[in-house]
């Protein structure tokens, strides 16, 4: 359950709930929740995404029963009073205000809205100032009652625990609150069938008195589990994945036009988009936008060299191997697999998928993306002239 599951009039309530669940339960107040993790040297946190909300902890193996007890207590027995609701509303409003002062954040939010207008995936996860001020405690609690149910719960863990031991612990904890039902079935996974993408908003200009122009050029792209996702990952690495990428070398190293520039793919169950970012001075905004567009077009038209391909493959697979040494990364990978396609791949299997990509597929996937509808977002002063480059 993520922000895309919200009903009209409750936008931002999923993220609101994520904050509120740390306020206490029927058995624990807010301080008790914090003390439980502090007492064993652990840490806890939560995150709201567009397709899920996660609550997680990092503790020693011996403290797993305690961590599981606290997190499931928060999930199943949240106690949210009006005072806590009102206090947290002000916290969230400050969080939203902080994002409005970050031009890069503004650009990313605007790009999602431009590529997926009037769609649940195009809305900001945290809602807006207007929706947060309007939502009531009862609306948020109804959201909690509808979505925080056994059928929506997924528990994953990584580290020094066996699957059998974890299942036994989860069963014990769920039995305490009457959530254990041997006959119950989980809800169906989200549809993996790509929907017809909406018409984009070609140009969005957010005129702010920032010193830089923050530019995002985006294209409607492939869904998260598309067969071309491995080729797209390699293509993005070549185009804007690091210091040796084409964008970094041309825009920063050769021309000195930006400090930060990169590309990325955002995939969901049934949709996705591809973005290219750069922050530059307003007077260089036109040139940098042209360079980002020509960077993708060049790969779509001419492909990449064997040297670039091998470098990207080594960089991406090596980085993933190092990343998956982290138990937190492994836990999140299990979560993504379970709520996504249900296909569980080991680190070795994932690396093998990248190694099976043929160099010709890089050009193919770039052409596939470049042919899609696009949107240009410009955040900064006096950037209206960039409209001529949009579409």
C-alpha positions, -999 to 999 in steps of 0.1 A, spaced: 0 0 0 15 33 -12 5 68 -20 -10 57 -53 -37 38 -33 -52 70 -18 -87 82 -25 -95 117 -36 -96 140 -6 -69 120 13 -38 127 -8 -8 126 15 -25 104 41 -2 74 35 28 94 43 9 110 72 2 75 86 39 66 84 47 94 108 17 87 131 25 50 136 55 60 157 33 79 181 23 48 201 1 17 203 -23 2 228 7 -12 247 34 15 241 36 52 240 59 71 216 88 71 240 84 33 247 88 27 209 120 46 208 134 31 241 128 -4 228 152 1 199 177 22 219 179 -4 246 195 -29 222 216 -4 203 193 -7 173 176 18 150 143 20 133 128 41 105 101 41 78 96 51 42 66 58 20 67 51 -17 41 52 -44 35 15 -43 43 5 -7 51 17 28 78 1 49 87 1 85 121 -14 93 147 -19 120 184 -28 122 193 -48 154 215 -76 166 203 -111 157 194 -117 194 171 -86 194 150 -98 164 120 -110 186 119 -75 202 121 -56 169 94 -78 153 72 -73 183 75 -35 183 70 -31 145 40 -54 143 26 -37 174 28 -4 156 13 -19 124 -16 -37 140 -25 -16 171 -17 21 163 -32 45 188 -35 80 173 -50 108 193 -62 142 180 -33 160 197 -7 137 181 -24 141 148 -24 179 150 13 180 161 24 157 133 4 178 108 27 207 115 58 185 112 47 173 78 39 209 67 75 218 76 87 188 57 68 199 26 81 235 30 117 221 31 111 203 -2 98 235 -17 131 252 -9 150 224 -27 150 231 -65 161 196 -74 132 181 -54 108 205 -70 120 194 -104 116 157 -97 80 162 -84 71 184 -114 85 158 -138 64 130 -124 33 152 -127 42 162 -163 48 127 -175 18 112 -156 -7 140 -154 -39 134 -135 -27 99 -126 -21 84 -91 16 79 -99 21 116 -108 10 129 -74 36 138 -48 39 112 -21 36 136 8 6 154 -7 5 192 -8 0 219 18 -36 222 8 -44 185 11 -25 181 44 -44 211 59 -77 197 47 -74 160 57 -90 150 90 -79 125 116 -109 103 109 -100 102 71 -65 91 80 -78 65 105 -102 52 79 -72 48 55 -54 29 83 -84 6 89 -88 -1 51 -52 -8 42 -34 -20 74 -49 -54 72 -34 -89 73 -38 -94 35 -15 -64 28 12 -73 52 46 -85 40 75 -93 64 110 -96 51 143 -100 69 180 -105 60 209 -114 82 214 -141 108 180 -156 108 165 -186 89 133 -185 70 117 -210 93 127 -191 124 113 -159 110 80 -175 100 76 -189 135 83 -156 151 58 -138 128 31 -164 135 36 -159 172 33 -121 170 3 -121 147 -15 -147 169 -13 -122 198 -34 -97 179 -58 -121 162 -42 -116 127 -32 -152 122 -55 -171 98 -42 -203 82 -69 -201 55 -63 -165 45 -48 -155 12 -27 -124 5 -42 -98 -18 -33 -102 -55 -2 -84 -66 -6 -52 -86 -13 -56 -122 19 -59 -142 0 -50 -174 12 -16 -186 -16 10 -189 -19 34 -218 2 64 -208 -15 98 -206 -7 127 -228 23 146 -212 26 182 -202 55 191 -226 69 221 -206 67 231 -169 84 263 -158 87 269 -121 99 305 -118 119 307 -86 146 331 -75 173 304 -73 208 310 -85 207 279 -107 185 265 -134 175 229 -125 166 210 -156 149 177 -160 142 161 -194 119 131 -190 105 104 -213 77 80 -207 94 47 -203 91 10 -194 75 -6 -164 96 -19 -136 96 -55 -146 99 -50 -184 122 -75 -202 143 -45 -213 151 -33 -178 186 -47 -177 195 -32 -210 180 1 -199 201 0 -167 232 -4 -187 222 24 -212 215 47 -183 249 39 -168 266 48 -201 246 80 -205 245 94 -170 255 69 -144 287 81 -131 319 102 -136 328 84 -168 293 87 -183 287 107 -215 267 134 -197 292 139 -170 322 140 -193 307 164 -218 286 187 -196 309 189 -166 344 178 -175 347 191 -210 325 222 -209 323 230 -172 285 237 -175 273 219 -144 284 204 -111 257 177 -111 243 158 -140 229 122 -142 202 100 -157 178 75 -140 149 51 -146 118 51 -123 98 19 -127 65 9 -113 43 -22 -116 25 -9 -147 44 22 -159 77 40 -158 97 70 -169 133 79 -177 149 112 -166 180 133 -174 190 160 -149 215 189 -148 219 220 -127 234 249 -145 234 287 -147 203 302 -164 224 315 -193 236 280 -201 202 263 -197 194 261 -234 227 245 -243 226 220 -214 191 210 -224 202 204 -259 232 184 -248 210 161 -226 186 155 -255 213 149 -280 230 125 -255 200 101 -256 194 106 -293 230 97 -301 227 64 -284 194 57 -301 208 65 -335 244 51 -333 246 28 -303 276 26 -280 312 15 -282 324 -19 -269 346 1 -244 316 20 -231 296 -12 -228 322 -31 -209 329 -2 -186 292 1 -178 288 -36 -173 317 -37 -149 306 -6 -130 270 -17 -126 275 -53 -117 304 -45 -93 283 -18 -77 254 -41 -72 276 -69 -58 289 -44 -32 255 -30 -25 240 -64 -18 266 -70 9 243 -48 31 216 -67 49 193 -37 45 197 -38 7 190 -75 7 159 -70 29 146 -43 5 153 -66 -25 132 -93 -10 104 -68 -3 105 -55 -39 103 -90 -53 74 -100 -31 53 -70 -37 64 -69 -74 64 -98 -97 71 -125 -71 103 -135 -89 131 -139 -64 166 -137 -79 198 -142 -61 226 -116 -64 243 -140 -88 212 -144 -109 207 -106 -112 243 -101 -122 239 -128 -148 209 -110 -163 230 -80 -169 258 -101 -184 234 -116 -209 225 -82 -224 239 -78 -260 255 -45 -269 229 -41 -297 201 -40 -271 215 -7 -257 207 11 -289 173 -6 -292 162 4 -257 175 39 -262 155 42 -294 124 28 -276 127 55 -249 136 84 -273 105 77 -294 81 81 -264 64 113 -253 86 136 -233 84 165 -209 109 193 -199 109 208 -164 128 240 -157 131 253 -121 148 287 -117 147 323 -129 138 334 -164 136 300 -181 104 304 -202 124 305 -234 132 268 -229 96 260 -240 108 260 -276 129 229 -268 101 209 -253 81 182 -270 
